[in-house]
Amino acid sequence: MRYGERMDHTTVNLQNSARSLTGRLRHGIRRVRMYLVVEGLLVLAAFLVGMAAFQLLCDYYSRGLQWSMRAALLGVVGLGAVWILIRRVLEPWLVRFEPGDLAHCIERRHPGLEGSLVSAVRFAAGETGAADANSPGLMASAVHRTVQATASLDFLGVLKPSRPRWASAGLVMIVAACVGVSAWQPELIGLWFARNVLLQDVEWPRRTRLVVELHDGALLGARGDDLAVQAWAEGVQPREVEIRFETESGRAGQESMTTVGNPGSYRYRYLFPAVQDELRFQLRGGDDRTDWIPVRLVERPQVVESRMLLTPPAYTRQEPVLLGDDQRVARVLAGTEVELRIHTNKPVEQSTLMSGADVIQEATFLDGWYVARMRASESATLHFNLRDAFGFEDRKPTRFSLRVMKDDPPIVRMSLSGVGEMITPAAVVPIEVEFRDLYGLATAELVYVHERKDGGSEKEKLIPLSSFRSGPPQFSDTVTWAVMNEAVEPGDRLTLFARASDFDDVNGPNEAQSAVVALRVVTVEEFLAEMARREQEYRMDLERLVDAQERVRSELLTWRREAEAGAGADSVGAALAPLERRQRHIAGSINVLRQQFDAVLTELQVNRLDVREERERLEDGIIEPLSRIATRDAVLAADRMRDWSRDPNEELGFRMDEQQVQVLEAMRAVLARMVQWEGYHEVVNMLRDIIRLQREMEEETRKAREKEVEGLFED
């Protein structure tokens, strides 16, 4: 055989031997990688199953983890699984593991090979060094001998078969357990998968379900009010429910809720007093635990600004009045149009004007204001019932007070100056009338009724008020009424009064009249007799005053003697003080008496009986002296008493007595004139009685003659 042919044959033998050796080694390498992958899959499966069980237990016993926590756990599981997959499955499978590495392991197991297996592997891999320094034949021979020497060796013997078997068994058991649990509890596994893998908000089945009525997932409350958390249980009702809460200010706590009701219908309640900060809470009871429930606080609706427009009735002719926010109490007339406007702190769904529990009107929204109108008919306290979109009402409504005033009738006054109860047919009566009404007078009348002595009565008649015009709020006039023009006779009666009405077209018109004045018509003789009777009474009053003045002087003289005898100034002063008061009282009584005589003179003038002599007698003889005594002499006497009480010397005492004597002399002089006039008046009255009897006799004689004459013609 030639050299070239020998070289080719050697190379072929080397290649065949190398393939046989490396094939067995690569098979072992694949088996090693498979073992490592199985172990990695076991670790991965154990991790996944363990984490799934952990998720299931946490989610179940916490009665539902929040979505964020479930997502976080799923992320941890995913990251852990990826890390195990890379480190325990992909990396072992992809790691570079050559036949020489396995050959080293085999030689450590079989030391008798003495490195031949490693050398054969290197020769088979072509690691022979430089070509001019190697012999292909020797390498082929070495590889061939090694293949023959290791033909009976089990290259896989270097591996521990128990590890892959246990790993495979464990993997199979885990898979079988998962399949079994899934078949045994498909709903549980499905719920776990939906919640923890698909991250769906599917709830765990519970025997107890705590329910709180919410609005858009939150419990609503009014800021500053007590907040009541109320819940009930569906299914098995626990005897106790706990509430956990956290406020925005950082306060947290856990309390037991109050259980009310009977078994089967329990209600659970907890009260947060005067809540100012928003918070969140969670309920726990039975096997249920709610999610954290936020509490949203809203402001209650309330009035922040108000206006009140008052339009008085048209008959008052007054302009409308606008009251601001600080004026919520108004006094108005019946029939006043009231417009209330309010501005609220937030939009409201209902704004109703109320009077107590009565609905007045639903307010309308106009230019940012809630407006309601009404007509005032009676006093009332008004408020707006405000309700917002959440059902919260104004707990402290703004009050508007309307005090409806009655339009008072006109004020009517009538006075008859200098007129008593009796008048003569010739009297001219001065009548003063005054009418007032705040919103204007519609009518003003002066009325009289004539009642005749025979019992007949005429209708009301008017005494003209020519200057009156309808409309003004005030009118006054003085009318001189000549009674003689009314054809009155002695024995008749006249009744006078003033009357007025206003423009009230709501509850009126209102009418009013003055006090009624009744006048009796008498003869001149009867009138003068009445005047004489009065003067006699007044004279008796003057006599009593003279006696009182004399007693005052007597006591003053007694105390003057005491002072001269050496009585102390204090005792004298104490005694003179009441005497001074009595002196001033006498002065006032004399002035009253003077006014009474003034009234007598005025009545005489009204009845046209004030002849010159009578007027001079009353004015010069009685009224003027009495006025002088009351306003000058008696007052001066009282002043000198006061001066003497302060300094009881002899000179002042004499001057004081001189003043007393002057007062008494003046009073006695008036009294003497009155007594003299009474005697004269008695004579006059006797003459008048004689004249009256003579007239009566003449009248009877006339009637007797007429009767005799009539008797002559009876046949």
C-alpha positions as CSV (number, residue, x, y, z in Angstrom):
1,M,0.0,0.0,0.0
2,R,1.3,3.4,-0.8
3,Y,2.0,6.1,1.8
4,G,-0.9,8.3,0.7
5,E,-3.4,5.6,0.9
6,R,-2.1,4.7,4.4
7,M,-2.6,8.3,5.5
8,D,-6.2,8.4,4.3
9,H,-7.0,5.1,6.0
10,T,-5.5,6.4,9.3
11,T,-7.5,9.6,9.1
12,V,-10.8,7.7,8.5
13,N,-10.1,5.4,11.5
14,L,-9.4,8.5,13.7
15,Q,-12.6,10.2,12.7
16,N,-14.7,7.1,13.2
17,S,-13.2,6.5,16.7
18,A,-13.6,10.2,17.5
19,R,-17.3,10.2,16.5
20,S,-18.0,7.1,18.5
21,L,-16.3,8.6,21.7
22,T,-17.7,12.1,21.4
23,G,-21.2,10.7,20.6
24,R,-21.3,8.8,23.9
25,L,-20.0,11.9,25.7
26,R,-22.5,14.3,24.1
27,H,-25.3,11.9,25.0
28,G,-24.2,12.2,28.6
29,I,-24.0,16.0,28.3
30,R,-27.6,16.1,27.1
31,R,-28.7,13.9,30.0
32,V,-27.0,16.2,32.4
33,R,-28.7,19.2,30.9
34,M,-32.1,17.4,31.0
35,Y,-31.5,16.6,34.7
36,L,-30.8,20.3,35.5
37,V,-33.8,21.5,33.5
38,V,-36.1,19.0,35.4
39,E,-34.7,20.2,38.7
40,G,-35.2,23.8,37.6
41,L,-38.7,23.1,36.5
42,L,-39.3,21.5,39.9
43,V,-38.1,24.6,41.7
44,L,-40.2,26.8,39.4
45,A,-43.3,24.7,39.9
46,A,-42.7,24.6,43.7
47,F,-42.3,28.4,43.7
48,L,-45.4,29.0,41.7
49,V,-47.5,26.6,43.7
50,G,-46.2,28.1,47.0
51,M,-46.8,31.6,45.9
52,A,-50.2,30.7,44.6
53,A,-51.1,29.1,48.0
54,F,-49.7,32.2,49.7
55,Q,-51.9,34.5,47.5
56,L,-54.9,32.3,48.1
57,L,-54.4,32.3,51.9
58,C,-53.8,36.0,52.1
59,D,-56.6,36.9,49.8
60,Y,-59.1,34.6,51.5
61,Y,-58.3,35.3,55.2
62,S,-58.1,39.0,54.6
63,R,-61.5,38.6,52.8
64,G,-60.3,40.3,49.7
65,L,-57.0,42.1,49.1
66,Q,-57.2,45.3,47.3
67,W,-56.4,45.4,43.7
68,S,-53.1,47.1,44.2
69,M,-51.9,44.5,46.7
70,R,-53.0,41.7,44.4
71,A,-51.2,43.3,41.5
72,A,-48.1,43.8,43.6
73,L,-48.1,40.1,44.7
74,L,-48.6,39.0,41.1
75,G,-45.7,41.2,40.1
76,V,-43.5,39.6,42.8
77,V,-44.5,36.1,41.6
78,G,-43.8,37.0,38.0
79,L,-40.4,38.4,38.8
80,G,-39.5,35.4,40.9
81,A,-40.7,32.9,38.3
82,V,-38.7,34.7,35.6
83,W,-35.6,34.7,37.8
84,I,-36.0,31.0,38.5
85,L,-36.6,30.2,34.9
86,I,-33.5,32.1,33.8
87,R,-31.2,30.8,36.5
88,R,-32.5,27.2,36.9
89,V,-33.8,26.4,33.5
90,L,-32.4,28.5,30.7
91,E,-28.9,29.1,32.0
92,P,-28.2,25.3,32.7
93,W,-29.6,24.5,29.2
94,L,-27.5,27.2,27.5
95,V,-24.3,26.8,29.5
96,R,-21.3,25.7,27.5
97,F,-20.5,22.1,28.6
98,E,-18.0,20.3,26.4
99,P,-17.2,16.5,26.1
100,G,-13.8,17.2,27.7
101,D,-15.6,18.4,30.8
102,L,-17.6,15.2,31.0
103,A,-14.3,13.2,30.3
104,H,-12.7,14.9,33.3
105,C,-15.6,13.8,35.5
106,I,-15.4,10.3,34.2
107,E,-11.7,10.0,34.8
108,R,-12.2,11.2,38.4
109,R,-14.7,8.4,38.7
110,H,-12.3,5.9,37.0
111,P,-8.7,6.8,37.9
112,G,-7.4,3.8,35.9
113,L,-7.9,5.6,32.6
114,E,-4.9,7.7,33.6
115,G,-5.9,10.6,31.4
116,S,-6.3,8.6,28.2
117,L,-10.0,9.6,27.9
118,V,-9.2,13.2,28.1
119,S,-6.4,12.8,25.6
120,A,-8.6,10.9,23.2
121,V,-11.3,13.6,23.4
122,R,-8.7,16.2,22.7
123,F,-7.3,14.2,19.7
124,A,-10.9,13.7,18.5
125,A,-11.5,17.4,18.8
126,G,-8.3,18.1,16.7
127,E,-6.3,19.6,19.5
128,T,-3.0,17.9,18.3
129,G,-0.6,20.8,18.2
130,A,1.6,21.4,15.1
131,A,1.1,19.0,12.2
132,D,4.9,18.3,11.8
133,A,5.1,17.3,15.4
134,N,2.3,14.8,15.5
135,S,1.7,11.3,14.1
136,P,-1.8,10.7,12.8
137,G,-1.3,7.1,13.2
138,L,-0.4,7.3,16.9
139,M,-3.4,9.6,17.6
140,A,-5.8,7.2,15.8
141,S,-4.3,4.3,17.7
142,A,-4.6,6.1,21.0
143,V,-8.2,7.1,20.3
144,H,-9.0,3.6,19.2
145,R,-7.5,2.0,22.3
146,T,-9.4,4.5,24.5
147,V,-12.7,3.7,22.7
148,Q,-12.1,0.0,23.3
149,A,-11.0,0.6,26.9
150,T,-14.2,2.6,27.7
151,A,-16.6,0.5,25.7
152,S,-17.7,-1.3,28.9
153,L,-17.8,1.9,31.0
154,D,-21.2,3.7,31.7
155,F,-20.5,7.3,31.1
156,L,-23.8,8.2,32.8
157,G,-22.6,6.5,36.0
158,V,-21.0,9.7,37.0
159,L,-24.5,11.2,37.4
160,K,-26.7,10.6,40.5
161,P,-29.8,9.1,39.0
162,S,-31.8,9.7,42.2
163,R,-31.8,13.5,41.8
164,P,-33.5,13.5,38.4
165,R,-35.9,10.7,39.6
166,W,-36.8,12.7,42.7
167,A,-37.1,15.9,40.7
168,S,-39.3,14.2,38.1
169,A,-41.4,12.6,40.8
170,G,-41.8,15.9,42.6
171,L,-42.7,17.7,39.4
172,V,-45.3,15.0,38.6
173,M,-46.7,15.2,42.2
174,I,-46.9,19.0,42.0
175,V,-48.7,18.8,38.6
176,A,-51.0,16.0,39.9
177,A,-51.7,18.0,43.1
178,C,-52.6,21.1,41.1
179,V,-54.9,19.0,38.8
180,G,-56.5,17.3,41.8
181,V,-57.1,20.6,43.7
182,S,-58.5,22.1,40.5
183,A,-60.8,19.2,40.0
184,W,-61.8,19.2,43.7
185,Q,-62.3,22.9,44.1
186,P,-62.8,24.4,40.7
187,E,-64.7,27.4,42.0
188,L,-62.1,28.2,44.6
189,I,-59.2,27.9,42.0
190,G,-61.2,29.8,39.4
191,L,-61.9,32.6,41.9
192,W,-58.2,32.7,42.8
193,F,-57.2,32.7,39.2
194,A,-59.7,35.5,38.4
195,R,-58.7,37.7,41.4
196,N,-54.9,37.0,41.6
197,V,-53.9,36.3,38.0
198,L,-56.5,38.1,35.9
199,L,-56.8,40.8,38.6
200,Q,-60.6,40.9,38.4
201,D,-62.7,42.4,41.2
202,V,-64.6,39.2,41.9
203,E,-65.5,39.0,45.5
204,W,-64.9,36.0,47.7
205,P,-68.0,34.2,48.9
206,R,-68.8,35.1,52.4
207,R,-71.3,34.0,55.0
208,T,-71.6,37.6,56.2
209,R,-71.8,40.7,54.1
210,L,-71.7,44.1,55.7
211,V,-73.6,46.8,53.8
212,V,-73.3,50.5,54.1
213,E,-75.4,52.8,52.0
214,L,-73.1,55.0,50.0
215,H,-73.2,57.7,47.4
216,D,-70.8,57.1,44.5
217,G,-68.7,54.9,46.7
218,A,-68.5,57.3,49.6
219,L,-70.4,58.2,52.7
220,L,-71.7,61.7,52.6
221,G,-71.8,63.9,55.7
222,A,-72.3,67.6,56.5
223,R,-69.3,69.4,57.9
224,G,-69.6,70.3,61.5
225,D,-72.5,67.9,62.1
226,D,-72.5,64.5,63.8
227,L,-71.8,61.8,61.3
228,A,-73.7,58.5,61.8
229,V,-72.2,55.4,60.2
230,Q,-75.0,52.8,59.9
231,A,-74.7,49.3,58.5
232,W,-76.5,46.1,58.3
233,A,-75.5,42.5,57.6
234,E,-76.7,40.2,54.9
235,G,-76.5,36.5,55.7
236,V,-75.1,35.5,59.0
237,Q,-75.4,38.5,61.3
238,P,-72.5,39.0,63.7
239,R,-73.2,40.1,67.2
240,E,-70.4,42.7,67.1
241,V,-68.9,44.8,64.3
242,E,-65.8,46.9,64.6
243,I,-65.0,50.1,62.8
244,R,-61.5,51.3,62.0
245,F,-61.0,54.9,61.0
246,E,-58.4,57.3,59.9
247,T,-58.8,61.1,59.6
248,E,-57.0,63.5,57.4
249,S,-55.4,65.1,60.4
250,G,-53.8,61.8,61.3
251,R,-56.0,60.6,64.0
252,A,-56.8,56.9,63.9
253,G,-58.8,54.5,66.0
254,Q,-60.8,51.3,66.3
255,E,-64.1,51.1,68.1
256,S,-67.0,48.7,68.5
257,M,-70.2,49.8,66.8
258,T,-73.5,49.9,68.7
259,T,-75.7,47.0,67.9
260,V,-79.4,47.8,68.0
261,G,-82.5,45.7,67.1
262,N,-83.3,42.0,67.6
263,P,-81.4,38.9,66.3
264,G,-82.2,38.6,62.6
265,S,-82.6,42.4,62.2
266,Y,-79.5,43.8,63.7
267,R,-78.3,47.3,62.8
268,Y,-74.9,48.6,63.6
269,R,-74.3,52.3,64.3
270,Y,-71.3,54.5,65.2
271,L,-71.4,58.3,65.7
272,F,-68.6,60.7,64.9
273,P,-69.4,63.9,66.8
274,A,-69.1,67.3,65.0
275,V,-67.0,66.1,62.1
276,Q,-64.6,68.7,60.7
277,D,-62.0,66.6,58.8
278,E,-62.7,64.1,56.1
279,L,-61.8,60.5,57.0
280,R,-62.1,57.0,55.9
281,F,-63.3,53.9,57.7
282,Q,-63.5,50.1,57.4
283,L,-66.0,47.7,59.0
284,R,-65.1,44.2,60.3
285,G,-67.7,41.7,61.4
286,G,-68.2,38.0,61.0
287,D,-66.1,36.8,58.1
288,D,-66.5,40.1,56.2
289,R,-64.3,43.1,56.0
290,T,-65.3,46.0,53.9
291,D,-62.9,48.1,51.8
292,W,-61.8,51.4,53.1
293,I,-64.8,53.7,52.7
294,P,-64.1,57.4,52.3
295,V,-66.2,60.0,54.0
296,R,-66.9,63.1,51.9
297,L,-68.0,66.2,53.8
298,V,-70.1,68.8,52.2
299,E,-71.3,72.2,53.4
300,R,-75.0,72.4,54.3
301,P,-76.9,74.9,52.1
302,Q,-77.4,78.2,53.8
303,V,-78.3,81.8,53.1
304,V,-75.3,84.1,52.7
305,E,-77.1,87.2,51.6
306,S,-80.7,88.4,51.5
307,R,-82.9,91.2,50.3
308,M,-86.4,92.1,51.2
309,L,-88.5,94.4,49.0
310,L,-91.6,95.8,50.6
311,T,-94.3,97.4,48.4
312,P,-97.0,99.1,50.5
313,P,-100.6,99.0,49.4
314,A,-101.4,101.5,46.6
315,Y,-103.8,103.5,48.8
316,T,-100.9,104.6,51.0
317,R,-99.1,106.3,48.1
318,Q,-95.8,105.2,49.5
319,E,-92.7,104.1,47.6
320,P,-91.3,100.5,47.9
321,V,-88.7,100.0,50.6
322,L,-85.6,97.7,50.0
323,L,-84.2,96.2,53.2
324,G,-80.6,94.9,53.2
325,D,-79.0,91.8,54.6
326,D,-78.9,93.2,58.1
327,Q,-82.6,94.1,58.2
328,R,-84.7,91.0,58.5
329,V,-87.5,92.3,60.7
330,A,-90.1,94.5,59.1
331,R,-93.4,96.1,60.2
332,V,-95.8,96.2,57.3
333,L,-99.4,97.0,56.6
334,A,-101.8,94.2,55.6
335,G,-101.8,93.9,51.8
336,T,-98.1,94.8,51.4
337,E,-96.4,92.9,48.6
338,V,-93.3,91.2,50.0
339,E,-90.5,90.0,47.7
340,L,-87.7,87.9,49.4
341,R,-84.4,87.3,47.6
342,I,-81.7,85.1,48.9
343,H,-78.2,84.1,47.7
344,T,-76.9,80.7,48.9
345,N,-73.4,79.3,49.4
346,K,-74.1,76.6,46.9
347,P,-76.6,75.6,44.3
348,V,-79.7,74.0,45.7
349,E,-82.4,71.7,44.2
350,Q,-85.2,73.0,46.4
351,S,-85.8,76.4,47.9
352,T,-89.3,76.8,49.5
353,L,-90.5,79.8,51.3
354,M,-92.1,78.6,54.6
355,S,-94.1,80.0,57.4
356,G,-93.6,77.6,60.2
357,A,-94.7,74.2,58.7
358,D,-96.8,75.9,56.0
359,V,-95.6,76.2,52.4
360,I,-95.9,79.7,51.0
361,Q,-94.3,79.4,47.6
362,E,-91.5,77.6,45.7
363,A,-88.8,80.1,45.0
364,T,-87.6,80.7,41.4
365,F,-84.0,81.2,40.4
366,L,-83.4,84.6,38.8
367,D,-80.1,86.2,38.1
368,G,-78.3,84.2,40.8
369,W,-81.0,84.8,43.4
370,Y,-83.8,82.6,44.7
371,V,-86.9,84.8,44.6
372,A,-90.3,84.3,46.4
373,R,-93.2,86.7,46.6
374,M,-96.2,86.9,48.9
375,R,-98.9,89.3,50.1
376,A,-98.7,90.0,53.8
377,S,-102.0,89.3,55.6
378,E,-100.9,88.4,59.1
379,S,-97.8,88.4,61.2
380,A,-95.4,85.6,60.4
381,T,-91.9,84.3,60.8
382,L,-90.6,83.2,57.4
383,H,-87.7,81.0,56.3
384,F,-86.4,79.2,53.2
385,N,-86.3,75.4,53.3
386,L,-83.1,74.7,51.4
387,R,-82.1,71.2,50.1
388,D,-79.1,70.4,48.0
389,A,-78.5,67.6,45.5
390,F,-77.4,65.3,48.3
391,G,-80.5,65.8,50.4
392,F,-78.8,68.0,53.0
393,E,-81.0,70.8,54.4
394,D,-80.3,74.1,56.1
395,R,-80.4,73.2,59.8
396,K,-80.3,76.8,61.0
397,P,-82.4,78.7,58.4
398,T,-82.3,82.5,58.2
399,R,-85.5,83.9,59.7
400,F,-87.4,86.8,58.3
401,S,-90.0,88.4,60.6
402,L,-93.0,90.2,59.3
403,R,-95.1,92.1,61.8
404,V,-98.4,93.0,60.1
405,M,-99.7,96.3,61.4
406,K,-103.4,97.1,61.3
407,D,-104.0,100.4,59.5
408,D,-105.3,102.3,62.5
409,P,-108.5,104.2,62.0
410,P,-108.2,108.0,61.9
411,I,-107.7,110.0,65.1
412,V,-110.7,112.2,65.6
413,R,-110.9,114.8,68.4
414,M,-113.7,117.3,69.0
415,S,-114.0,119.8,71.8
416,L,-116.6,122.4,72.7
417,S,-114.8,125.2,74.4
418,G,-116.8,126.8,77.2
419,V,-119.8,124.6,76.8
420,G,-121.4,122.6,79.6
421,E,-124.2,120.1,79.6
422,M,-126.9,122.8,79.2
423,I,-127.4,125.4,76.5
424,T,-130.1,127.8,75.7
425,P,-131.9,128.0,72.3
426,A,-129.9,131.2,71.6
427,A,-126.5,129.6,72.1
428,V,-123.7,129.9,69.6
429,V,-121.4,126.9,70.2
430,P,-117.7,127.0,69.2
431,I,-116.6,123.5,68.0
432,E,-113.0,122.6,67.5
433,V,-112.3,119.5,65.4
434,E,-109.1,117.7,64.5
435,F,-108.6,114.8,62.2
436,R,-105.4,112.8,61.5
437,D,-104.6,109.7,59.6
438,L,-101.1,108.5,58.6
439,Y,-102.1,107.6,55.0
440,G,-104.6,110.3,54.3
441,L,-108.2,111.2,55.2
442,A,-111.0,110.1,52.8
443,T,-113.9,111.8,54.7
444,A,-114.2,114.2,57.7
445,E,-117.6,115.1,59.1
446,L,-119.1,116.9,62.0
447,V,-122.4,115.3,62.9
448,Y,-125.3,116.2,65.2
449,V,-128.6,114.5,66.1
450,H,-131.6,116.5,67.3
451,E,-133.8,114.6,69.8
452,R,-137.0,116.5,70.5
453,K,-138.7,116.6,73.9
454,D,-141.8,114.9,72.6
455,G,-139.7,111.8,71.7
456,G,-139.2,112.4,68.0
457,S,-135.7,112.1,66.6
458,E,-134.4,113.4,63.4
459,K,-131.7,111.7,61.2
460,E,-128.1,112.6,61.5
461,K,-127.3,116.0,60.1
462,L,-123.9,117.4,59.1
463,I,-122.4,120.7,60.2
464,P,-120.5,121.8,57.1
465,L,-116.7,121.7,57.1
466,S,-116.3,123.8,54.0
467,S,-112.5,123.8,54.0
468,F,-112.0,120.1,54.1
469,R,-110.5,118.4,51.0
470,S,-110.1,114.6,50.7
471,G,-106.5,113.3,50.8
472,P,-104.3,115.1,53.3
473,P,-103.2,113.3,56.4
474,Q,-104.3,116.0,58.8
475,F,-107.2,118.5,59.0
476,S,-108.4,120.8,61.8
477,D,-111.0,123.5,61.9
478,T,-113.1,125.6,64.3
479,V,-116.8,125.9,63.6
480,T,-119.2,128.3,65.2
481,W,-122.6,126.6,65.3
482,A,-125.6,128.8,65.9
483,V,-128.1,126.5,67.7
484,M,-131.0,129.0,67.1
485,N,-130.9,128.0,63.4
486,E,-131.8,124.4,64.2
487,A,-135.3,125.3,65.6
488,V,-134.6,123.8,69.0
489,E,-136.8,124.3,72.1
490,P,-136.2,123.9,75.8
491,G,-136.4,120.2,76.6
492,D,-134.7,119.1,73.4
493,R,-131.4,117.2,73.3
494,L,-128.5,117.6,70.9
495,T,-125.9,115.0,70.4
496,L,-122.7,116.0,68.6
497,F,-119.6,114.0,67.4
498,A,-117.0,114.1,64.7
499,R,-116.4,111.3,62.3
500,A,-113.8,110.3,59.7
501,S,-112.7,107.5,57.4
502,D,-109.5,106.5,55.6
503,F,-108.6,105.1,52.1
504,D,-107.9,101.5,53.3
505,D,-109.1,99.2,50.5
506,V,-107.6,96.0,51.9
507,N,-109.4,95.6,55.3
508,G,-111.2,98.9,55.4
509,P,-112.1,101.6,55.0
510,N,-111.5,102.3,58.7
511,E,-113.8,104.7,60.4
512,A,-113.5,106.5,63.7
513,Q,-115.5,109.1,65.7
514,S,-114.8,111.3,68.6
515,A,-116.3,111.2,72.0
516,V,-120.0,112.0,71.9
517,V,-121.1,115.3,73.5
518,A,-124.7,115.5,74.7
519,L,-126.3,118.9,75.2
520,R,-129.6,119.6,76.9
521,V,-131.6,122.7,75.7
522,V,-133.0,124.6,78.7
523,T,-134.7,127.9,79.3
524,V,-132.8,131.0,80.2
525,E,-134.1,130.8,83.7
526,E,-133.0,127.2,84.1
527,F,-129.6,128.0,82.7
528,L,-129.1,131.0,85.0
529,A,-130.4,129.0,88.0
530,E,-127.7,126.3,87.2
531,M,-125.1,129.0,87.0
532,A,-126.2,130.4,90.4
533,R,-126.0,126.9,91.9
534,R,-122.5,126.5,90.6
535,E,-121.5,129.9,92.0
536,Q,-122.9,128.9,95.4
537,E,-120.8,125.7,95.3
538,Y,-117.8,127.7,94.4
539,R,-118.5,130.2,97.2
540,M,-118.6,127.3,99.7
541,D,-115.3,126.1,98.3
542,L,-113.8,129.6,98.8
543,E,-115.1,129.6,102.4
544,R,-113.3,126.3,103.1
545,L,-110.1,127.8,101.6
546,V,-110.4,130.9,103.8
547,D,-110.7,128.6,106.8
548,A,-107.7,126.7,105.7
549,Q,-105.7,130.0,105.2
550,E,-106.7,131.2,108.7
551,R,-105.5,127.9,110.2
552,V,-102.2,128.3,108.4
553,R,-101.8,131.9,109.8
554,S,-102.7,130.7,113.3
555,E,-100.0,128.0,113.3
556,L,-97.5,130.4,111.9
557,L,-98.2,132.8,114.8
558,T,-97.8,130.0,117.2
559,W,-94.4,129.1,115.8
560,R,-93.4,132.8,115.7
561,R,-94.0,132.9,119.4
562,E,-92.0,129.7,119.9
563,A,-89.1,131.3,117.9
564,E,-89.3,134.4,120.0
565,A,-89.2,132.2,123.1
566,G,-85.9,130.7,121.9
567,A,-87.0,127.6,120.0
568,G,-84.2,126.2,117.9
569,A,-83.9,127.0,114.2
570,D,-84.0,123.3,113.3
571,S,-87.3,122.7,115.0
572,V,-88.8,125.8,113.5
573,G,-87.6,124.9,110.1
574,A,-89.0,121.3,110.4
575,A,-92.4,122.7,111.5
576,L,-92.6,125.3,108.7
577,A,-91.9,122.9,105.8
578,P,-95.4,121.3,105.9
579,L,-97.0,124.7,106.4
580,E,-95.3,125.9,103.3
581,R,-96.6,122.9,101.3
582,R,-100.2,123.7,102.6
583,Q,-99.8,127.3,101.6
584,R,-98.8,126.3,98.1
585,H,-101.7,123.8,98.0
586,I,-104.1,126.6,98.9
587,A,-102.7,128.7,96.0
588,G,-103.3,125.8,93.6
589,S,-106.9,125.4,94.9
590,I,-107.6,129.1,94.4
591,N,-106.4,128.9,90.8
592,V,-108.7,125.9,90.2
593,L,-111.6,128.0,91.6
594,R,-110.6,130.8,89.3
595,Q,-110.8,128.4,86.3
596,Q,-114.2,127.3,87.4
597,F,-115.5,130.9,87.3
598,D,-113.8,131.3,83.9
599,A,-115.9,128.4,82.7
600,V,-119.1,130.0,84.1
601,L,-118.3,133.3,82.2
602,T,-117.5,131.4,79.0
603,E,-120.8,129.5,79.1
604,L,-122.7,132.7,79.6
605,Q,-120.9,134.1,76.6
606,V,-121.8,131.0,74.5
607,N,-125.4,131.3,75.5
608,R,-125.5,135.1,74.8
609,L,-126.2,135.9,78.4
610,D,-123.0,137.8,79.2
611,V,-124.4,141.2,79.8
612,R,-122.0,144.0,80.8
613,E,-122.8,144.0,84.5
614,E,-122.5,140.2,84.7
615,R,-119.2,140.2,82.9
616,E,-117.8,143.0,85.0
617,R,-118.9,141.2,88.2
618,L,-117.3,138.0,87.3
619,E,-114.1,139.3,85.7
620,D,-113.4,142.3,87.9
621,G,-114.9,141.1,91.1
622,I,-114.0,137.4,91.2
623,I,-111.8,136.1,88.5
624,E,-109.1,138.8,88.5
625,P,-108.7,138.9,92.3
626,L,-108.6,135.1,92.5
627,S,-106.0,135.0,89.8
628,R,-103.9,137.7,91.7
629,I,-104.1,135.7,94.9
630,A,-103.3,132.4,93.3
631,T,-100.3,133.6,91.2
632,R,-98.9,136.3,93.4
633,D,-100.1,136.8,97.0
634,A,-100.4,133.2,98.1
635,V,-97.1,132.3,96.3
636,L,-95.3,135.2,98.0
637,A,-96.7,134.1,101.4
638,A,-95.2,130.6,100.8
639,D,-91.9,132.1,99.8
640,R,-91.7,134.2,103.0
641,M,-92.4,131.0,105.0
642,R,-89.4,129.4,103.4
643,D,-87.2,132.4,104.0
644,W,-88.2,132.6,107.7
645,S,-87.7,128.8,108.2
646,R,-84.1,129.3,107.0
647,D,-83.5,132.4,109.2
648,P,-86.2,132.7,112.0
649,N,-85.5,136.4,112.9
650,E,-88.2,138.8,114.2
651,E,-88.3,141.1,111.2
652,L,-88.9,138.2,108.7
653,G,-91.6,136.9,111.1
654,F,-93.5,140.2,111.0
655,R,-93.2,140.4,107.2
656,M,-94.5,136.9,106.9
657,D,-97.6,137.7,109.0
658,E,-98.2,140.8,107.0
659,Q,-98.4,138.7,103.8
660,Q,-100.8,136.3,105.5
661,V,-103.1,139.2,106.5
662,Q,-103.0,140.5,102.9
663,V,-103.9,137.1,101.5
664,L,-106.8,136.7,104.0
665,E,-108.1,140.2,103.3
666,A,-108.1,139.6,99.5
667,M,-109.9,136.2,99.9
668,R,-112.5,137.7,102.3
669,A,-113.1,140.6,99.9
670,V,-113.9,138.1,97.1
671,L,-116.1,136.1,99.4
672,A,-118.0,139.2,100.5
673,R,-118.8,140.1,96.8
674,M,-119.9,136.6,96.1
675,V,-122.3,136.6,99.2
676,Q,-123.6,140.0,98.2
677,W,-124.3,138.7,94.6
678,E,-126.1,135.7,96.0
679,G,-128.5,137.9,97.9
680,Y,-129.1,140.0,94.8
681,H,-129.5,136.8,92.8
682,E,-132.1,135.5,95.2
683,V,-134.2,138.7,94.7
684,V,-133.8,138.4,90.9
685,N,-134.9,134.7,91.1
686,M,-137.9,135.7,93.2
687,L,-138.9,138.3,90.6
688,R,-138.4,135.7,87.8
689,D,-140.5,133.2,89.7
690,I,-143.3,135.8,90.0
691,I,-143.1,136.6,86.3
692,R,-143.1,132.9,85.5
693,L,-146.2,132.3,87.8
694,Q,-147.9,135.3,86.2
695,R,-147.3,133.9,82.7
696,E,-148.6,130.5,83.8
697,M,-151.7,132.1,85.3
698,E,-152.3,134.1,82.1
699,E,-151.9,130.9,80.1
700,E,-154.4,129.0,82.3
701,T,-156.9,131.9,82.1
702,R,-156.6,132.0,78.3
703,K,-157.2,128.3,78.1
704,A,-160.3,128.5,80.4
705,R,-161.8,131.3,78.3
706,E,-161.3,129.4,75.2
707,K,-163.0,126.4,76.8
708,E,-166.0,128.6,77.9
709,V,-166.2,130.0,74.4
710,E,-166.2,126.5,72.9
711,G,-168.9,125.5,75.3
712,L,-171.3,128.2,73.9
713,F,-171.2,126.5,70.5
714,E,-171.6,122.9,71.6
715,D,-175.3,122.7,70.6
